[in-house]
Structure formats: C-alpha cells, structure tokens
Amino acid sequence: MKSLFLITLLIIAISTHNYAQEFARYFTDGSLRVDYMHTANDKIEIISLDELYHEPYWGGSQINLIDTFNYGNYKIEVIDSNSNTLIYSRGYSSLCAEWIFTPEAKTTSRSFSESVVMPFPKNKVKILFYKRQKNQTWQSIFQLIVDPKSYSIIPQQKTKIKSFNIHNSGKSSEKLDLVILAEGYTEGEMQKFMNDAIRFKDTLLSWKPFKQYVNQLNFWVVPTPSPESGTDIPGEGVFVNTIFDSHFYTFGTERYLNTTNNVAVRNAASNAPYDQIYILVNTAKYGGAGIYNYYSICTADHPNSGFVFAHEFGHAFAGLADEYYTSEVAVDGIYDLSVEPWEPNISTLVNFDQKWKALVTPQTPVPTPASETNKNIVGAFEGGGYLAKGIFRPSLDCSMKSIIHNQFCPVCSKAIQDRIKFYLH
Ligand SMILES: [Zn+2]
C-alpha cells in the first residue's frame, strides 16, 4: 500500500515536471500583448496590427493553454513556427461583435481597438485570428508572424502603477486572477476605490458558486487615478475627463456602460497578473457590461451594484448569455434560430443534447411550462437571449435573467465552475 502511494506520488511529480518543461519549451516570462484595430460594418470585418508589447506578467495557467470551451465570437490560435505545433488558443468576444448588430453598422464602418494576450513565446510564432460565422463554423480573418526577438515589440509598460493584492490564494498560474481597475476616481478618492473593490470582492465571494472557491481566486487592484470624478453620461450632456473614457448610452442604450479606450485599459491591467479585467466606475448611476474574455465593467454605488457585478462577470468570465427578453437592447438579430448559440445557458433546441439536456429529468416536459410548480427545476423555458420566442433558458429565474435575483441557475453555476477549474492547474 505504501509503495503504491509512493508510485502515485512519483507519477504526479513526473507529470507536473513534464508540464513545466513543456511550458518552458515554448514560453518565457511575461506575456505578449497584440493590440490591433478591428474595423467592421454589417458585411465586412478587417483586423490590422497596431502594437506589440512584452508585458511583465502572465496570469494564466501554464498547463491549460489550449481552449477547451469553444465560446466567443472570435478566437486566436498560436502556432510555434519551429515545430508547427499549436501551443495556445483562446476564444473571446468584443464590443465590435455587438456593434455589428446595431442599426448604425448598416450605414457606416467603425474601428475598435482590441487586444489578445498570451504567454510570451520563445520562438517565432504564427497567430491566426478567426471569426465565428452565423452557422457557428470558424472563418480565418487575419494572421500575423511574431518574432519574439524583434525590436518592434515594446518592452516598457506605458502605465506603470503599483498593484495591490486584496485576496491571495496562491500562485497566479494555479489560480483564477481578477484585476480591478479604478475608473473615474481622482487621487483623493483612492481610499474609496480600495474600499469599493474590497466590498465587491467580498460580494462575489459570498455568491454561489464562487463561495466554494474562496481559496482558488486571487484579486488584484490597480488604483489608476482619473483627473476628474465619475463617468460620461452623453444622453444628459455630462462629459468628464477619466482615465478610460467610460460612458453610458453605448449604442444608444442608457444603462449600457462601456469604454472604447482599450489601450488605456490594457496598459493599466498589465500591472498585475490577470485572467479577467474588471473596471469599477465611480458613480451611483445604474449600469454595466460584461463581454467574454474582454472585460467586465460596473458602477460602484447604485443599490443594485452588487448584483450587477456578479451578472456582468457571468458574461465576461463564463460566456453566459442574457436570459432576459423583455428589456430594450440596441442589438438586433444576434441569434440565428436554426443553429445552437455558443453560449452555454441558452438553447434553440436545435441540438439540445449539446446543451444542458443531461441536467433535465426524464419527467420534465421540454419545452417546460413557466408555472409555479416548475419554479425550482431545470428545464427549457421559452424566452431568453433578448427573444421571447425560439430561445430557451434553463430555469424560470437566474442572475442572468433578473439582475435582482441572488442566484445563478444550476446550468449557469456549472458553466462558472467549469471555467474556474480551467484556471486551477
Ligand atoms: Zn442561468
């Protein structure tokens, strides 16, 4: 028995050693950040290179380098040129992907700054960019060769600010790391920012399923000062000078709070090892946004800000869709009802086996009537993804449906847990 235990220990030691060797074979310290412009209208999308940076930290796993989720509207694949091996991949979405579905995109083109980040490669790499098509297949839209020895890679950080750890569970490569950035806080309001960040950290860690993983998450804060306090409210003629230029009324929707100053956001985030960026905005007005593997943003002082914080993180971290369908949104026609959407918590029932059917008991009718008796079961309730018909959600209610609902449904909870586990190796 004892020898079996020793052999098991030895096997674990050898495999850990191999993973470390494998990572060191392709990557070195820090991360490679690729900034690019994403220009689009409702018909075409063009990616063009902006800048390359060698940043000081890599916050992600050194083992789980290949994306296994297949979420997001875009993905990158990184190929090691020497061995022609896929060494890194990641799915993500962006504000541009949403803008394409607004009326404005039918009559004009726009450019958005975006970034992808990966562990810094040792050898020359080819980075392939893909866009998800309506039928859910991937289309190649851009590729780039990066020589890690090139002097065109900027080695200095453009915004150097000391980050602070407000919740430490261990090594960044084995934990999920969130970095919280200050937006619309002046120098004199930095203590308020620290208090606000700790309050939201505590809220998220009190929320299921995150509370089971209190010792698996790291929280960092970057106290980025703004010249002025608050954020822009264009619909009311309010414009203030802040570090990330955040604003309400994105695409004409008052509560939709975003920033298009991606370079400033990424420059600030580079001060900590991170897997997810959270921008905390110093205002009491209601609003926020969360975009998969892009960022989360919410306001600090609205009475419902704690709920919004968790809801937006559901989008940005776990790729969860909105399960509501009655509120006004700026986008139209995002979901093609003839295929399954990529988000794990909505279904067109075109291929329900692919989705959460395994969590539905055989006695539960599909579609599931929205009745009081079905309040606490997993089924397929019609209405979700901004559509009252043709899209189904797993539960009668969920934090992704009603902002003031203090619970993710079982399907959203499982999606969040699967994502957390991906970072814990
Ligand atoms: Zn849900």
Boltz pocket constraint, residues with backbone or C-beta under 6 A from the ligand:
constraints:
  - pocket:
      binder: B
      contacts: [[A, 323], [A, 345], [A, 394], [A, 395], [A, 397], [A, 398], [A, 399], [A, 400], [A, 401], [A, 408], [A, 409], [A, 410], [A, 411], [A, 412], [A, 413]]
      max_distance: 6.0
